[in-house]
Amino acid sequence: MTNPSALLANRAKERGVAKSRNLDGKSTAYWSYKSENTSTASPTMVMIHGYRGNHHGLEAIVGALTDVNVIVPDLPGFGRSEAFDENHSIERYAVWVGDFIKALVGASEIDAKEFILLGHSFGTIVVAAAVAEGWVAPARVILINPVSAPALSGPRAFMTKLTAGYYWAGGALPNSLGNALLGSPLIVRGMSILLAKTRDKELRAWIHREHDLNFSNFASRRVAHEGFIASISANVGQFASRITAQTLMIIGERDDITSVADQQIAKSKFSNAKIEQIDGVGHLIHYEAPVLAARLIQDFIGSAK
């Protein structure tokens, strides 16, 4: 029997429409998932995925959000979106989010004042930076598995430092060796095993397949290396005090990147934020608990009206 997360992802794929926008001379690929509710007007949400992922990683949550219009781009340099010519920094990604939202507003795909902006993992840093710096002004902000404190001091700081060495080597080695290292199936599987907390064998197998298929879907080793440097150079906590929009943080009790205690500290820096914790789950809420995440999102949207 196919696990529920896979079924939800497939449900999203069935209503997803691939599109693209030219932003500053580069193509951004994105997918539009229309609400299944045709009787009333549905809110619209733009989702920003995590580092080394693409839009597929968020499709299980999209599949569970049947009453929401959702738009999910591939980050520049990942999936089908073209890479930046310049550095793939948090600042550059934040500007890109602003450009992408402006393009959607101009095409009447979203309402400038009513859209919701969601980020997962690395995407939470990008979203927080874009909102704090004034590149976008969403009605509400949702952060799933936010990277809310310096990664090098997180629950698995030693593993993060080893990972930093891995990316340094990937960038320093000759081109063929660097590409092979950064795209190594063994490294990808090890990461997947470390992050997955579920004991459901079928779900774990699906998570591993998703990572195998999508985690090395980056344009070049430059993109992978610069993206990792960006991911450890900033965190949501740095931007929280400048975000005034209603904000929902959905955190995992067993998150290896940011501890629950650090999430609470970050939450206190927002002017209008709440935390919802999902127990027994780590940094892969989008895979392991999409139904619970969607329920929390839907409740948050409803309560904010």
C-alpha positions in Angstrom: 0.0 0.0 0.0 1.3 3.4 -0.9 2.0 5.6 2.1 -0.3 8.7 2.8 2.5 11.2 2.1 3.1 9.8 -1.4 -0.6 9.7 -2.1 -0.9 13.4 -1.2 2.1 14.3 -3.3 0.5 12.5 -6.3 -2.8 14.3 -5.6 -0.9 17.6 -5.9 0.8 16.5 -9.1 -2.5 15.9 -10.7 -3.6 19.5 -10.3 -0.2 21.1 -10.8 0.4 23.2 -13.9 4.0 24.0 -14.9 4.8 27.6 -15.8 7.8 29.9 -16.0 8.7 33.6 -15.6 11.7 35.5 -16.9 13.2 37.4 -14.0 16.2 39.6 -14.7 17.1 37.6 -17.7 16.8 34.2 -16.0 14.0 31.7 -16.2 12.2 30.8 -12.9 10.1 27.6 -13.2 7.1 27.3 -11.0 4.0 25.2 -10.5 0.5 26.4 -9.9 -1.9 24.2 -7.9 -5.5 25.4 -8.0 -7.8 24.8 -5.0 -10.1 21.9 -5.3 -12.8 24.0 -3.7 -14.6 25.7 -6.6 -17.6 27.0 -4.6 -15.9 29.8 -2.7 -12.9 32.0 -3.2 -9.7 30.4 -1.8 -6.7 32.0 -0.4 -3.4 31.9 -2.3 -0.1 30.8 -0.9 3.4 31.0 -2.3 5.8 28.3 -1.0 9.6 28.5 -1.0 11.4 25.1 -0.7 14.6 24.2 1.1 18.2 23.9 0.1 19.1 21.3 -2.6 15.4 20.6 -3.0 12.8 21.6 -5.6 9.1 22.1 -5.7 8.4 18.3 -5.4 9.5 18.4 -1.8 6.4 20.5 -0.8 3.8 18.6 -2.8 2.6 16.4 0.0 1.6 19.5 2.0 0.1 21.0 -1.2 -1.9 17.8 -1.7 -3.3 18.1 1.8 -4.3 21.8 1.3 -7.3 21.2 -0.9 -8.9 24.6 -0.2 -5.9 26.8 -1.0 -4.4 28.0 -4.3 -0.7 27.2 -4.1 2.3 28.4 -6.2 5.7 26.7 -5.7 8.8 27.9 -7.7 12.1 26.1 -8.0 14.7 28.2 -6.3 17.2 29.7 -8.9 19.9 27.1 -9.5 17.7 24.2 -8.4 15.2 22.1 -10.2 14.3 23.7 -13.5 15.1 27.3 -12.6 18.2 28.9 -14.0 21.0 29.9 -11.7 22.1 33.4 -10.9 25.2 34.7 -12.5 26.1 36.2 -9.2 26.5 34.6 -5.8 23.6 32.5 -4.5 23.4 34.4 -1.2 20.4 34.9 1.1 20.3 38.6 0.0 20.2 37.6 -3.7 17.4 35.0 -3.0 15.5 37.6 -1.0 15.5 40.0 -3.9 14.5 37.2 -6.3 11.4 36.5 -4.0 10.4 40.1 -4.4 10.8 40.0 -8.2 8.9 36.7 -8.4 6.0 38.1 -6.3 5.9 41.3 -8.4 5.6 39.1 -11.6 2.8 37.1 -10.1 0.9 40.2 -9.1 1.4 41.7 -12.5 0.0 38.6 -14.1 -3.0 38.7 -11.7 -2.0 35.3 -10.3 -2.0 36.6 -6.7 -3.4 39.6 -4.9 -0.6 41.9 -3.7 -2.3 42.4 -0.3 -3.8 39.0 0.4 -1.2 36.3 -0.4 0.4 34.1 2.2 4.2 33.4 2.0 5.5 30.0 3.3 9.0 28.7 3.6 10.5 25.4 4.6 14.0 25.0 6.1 16.4 27.1 4.0 13.3 28.6 2.5 12.4 30.1 5.9 15.6 32.1 5.9 14.9 33.4 2.4 11.3 34.2 3.3 12.3 36.0 6.6 15.0 38.0 4.8 12.6 39.0 2.0 9.9 40.2 4.4 12.3 41.9 6.8 14.1 43.8 4.0 10.8 44.9 2.5 11.1 43.1 -0.7 7.6 41.5 -0.1 4.7 42.3 2.2 2.6 39.1 2.6 -0.6 39.2 4.6 0.7 36.2 6.7 4.0 34.3 7.0 4.3 30.5 7.7 7.7 29.0 8.6 8.0 25.2 8.6 11.1 23.8 10.3 12.6 27.3 10.5 16.3 27.6 10.7 16.0 30.0 13.6 19.5 29.9 15.1 23.1 29.6 13.8 23.4 26.2 12.2 26.9 25.6 13.6 25.5 25.7 17.1 22.5 23.5 16.6 21.7 20.1 18.1 24.0 18.4 15.7 26.7 21.2 15.4 29.5 18.6 14.9 27.6 17.1 11.9 27.0 20.6 10.5 30.8 21.3 10.7 31.5 18.0 8.9 29.0 19.0 6.3 30.7 22.3 5.9 34.0 20.5 5.2 32.2 18.3 2.7 31.0 21.3 0.8 34.3 23.0 1.0 35.9 19.9 -0.6 33.2 19.8 -3.2 34.1 23.3 -4.2 37.9 22.9 -4.0 38.4 19.6 -5.8 38.8 19.5 -9.6 35.5 19.8 -11.4 34.7 16.1 -12.1 35.7 15.0 -8.6 33.8 17.9 -7.0 30.6 17.2 -8.9 30.9 13.5 -8.0 31.3 14.2 -4.3 28.5 16.7 -4.1 26.1 14.4 -6.0 27.2 11.2 -4.3 24.3 8.9 -3.8 25.9 7.5 -0.6 26.1 11.0 0.9 22.5 11.8 -0.1 21.3 8.5 1.5 23.3 9.1 4.7 21.7 12.6 5.0 18.3 11.1 4.4 18.8 8.4 7.0 20.0 11.0 9.6 17.1 13.3 9.1 14.2 10.8 8.8 12.7 10.1 12.2 9.7 7.9 11.3 9.8 4.2 12.0 7.3 3.5 9.2 9.4 1.5 6.8 7.3 2.4 3.8 7.4 6.1 4.5 11.2 6.0 5.2 11.7 4.2 1.8 9.6 6.9 0.0 11.6 9.7 1.8 14.8 8.1 0.6 13.5 7.8 -2.9 12.5 11.5 -2.9 15.9 12.5 -1.8 17.6 10.2 -4.3 15.5 11.8 -7.1 15.6 15.4 -6.1 18.5 16.2 -3.7 21.1 16.5 -6.4 19.0 18.5 -8.8 21.2 21.6 -8.7 22.6 23.4 -11.7 26.3 23.2 -10.8 28.7 22.6 -7.9 29.0 26.4 -7.6 25.3 26.7 -6.9 25.5 23.8 -4.3 28.5 25.3 -2.6 27.2 28.9 -2.5 23.8 27.7 -1.4 25.3 25.9 1.5 27.4 28.8 2.6 24.2 30.9 2.5 22.3 28.4 4.6 24.8 28.6 7.4 25.5 32.4 7.2 22.1 33.6 8.3 19.0 32.4 10.3 15.4 33.4 10.9 16.2 34.9 14.3 18.3 37.6 12.7 15.3 38.9 10.8 12.4 38.2 13.2 12.2 41.6 15.0 11.6 43.3 11.6 8.7 41.1 10.6 5.3 42.4 11.6 3.0 40.1 9.6 1.2 37.4 11.5 3.6 34.5 11.6 3.1 30.8 12.2 6.2 28.7 13.1 5.6 24.9 12.7 8.5 23.1 14.4 9.6 19.5 14.9 10.3 18.2 18.4 13.3 16.3 17.1 14.7 18.8 14.6 18.4 18.3 14.2 19.0 21.8 12.8 17.3 24.0 15.4 16.3 23.0 18.9 12.9 23.6 20.4 14.6 26.0 22.9 16.1 28.1 20.1 12.8 28.1 18.3 11.2 29.6 21.4 13.9 32.3 21.6 13.4 33.2 17.9 9.6 33.3 18.4 10.0 35.9 21.2 11.7 38.2 18.7 8.6 38.4 16.4 6.0 41.0 17.2 3.1 38.7 16.2 4.1 35.0 16.1 2.9 31.6 17.4 4.5 28.2 17.5 3.0 24.9 16.8 5.1 21.8 17.7 4.7 18.4 16.1 6.1 15.7 18.4 8.1 12.8 17.1 9.1 14.6 14.0 12.4 16.2 13.0 13.4 18.4 10.1 11.2 16.6 7.5 7.7 17.8 8.5 6.9 18.2 4.8 7.4 14.5 4.3 6.6 12.9 7.7 3.6 15.0 8.8 2.1 16.8 5.8 -1.5 16.3 7.0 -0.8 17.8 10.5 1.1 20.7 8.9 -1.7 21.4 6.5 -4.3 21.3 9.4 -2.2 23.8 11.3 -1.8 26.0 8.3 -5.5 25.9 7.5 -6.4 26.8 11.1 -4.0 29.7 11.1 -5.4 31.0 7.9 -8.9 30.7 9.2 -8.2 32.3 12.5 -6.5 35.3 10.9 -9.5 36.3 8.8 
